[in-house]
Amino acid sequence: MGLNEVSDGSKVVITRIDGGRNARKKLMDLGMIPGVPVTIIRRAGRNPMLLSVMGRQVVLGRGMAEKVFVR
């Protein structure tokens, strides 16, 4: 499932990153790497998502969140 489909408070693990090389690099620079756990702090409508990744808070837009797949 895509990261953009996960509800607030959920804890998931990244399984795959889709998109072009630049998008994947940007996501990996934010710590979004397959195998890394992510907690959804806030997912408010069409606004960017607030996540906890490797002990840091990360803000991720919906378009980028659609490229991240989790379980």
Buried (B, 14 or more C-beta within 10 A) or exposed (E): EBBBEBEEEBEBEBEEBEBEEEBBEBBEEBBBBEEBEBBBBEBEEEEBBBBBBEEEEBEBEBEBBBBBBBE
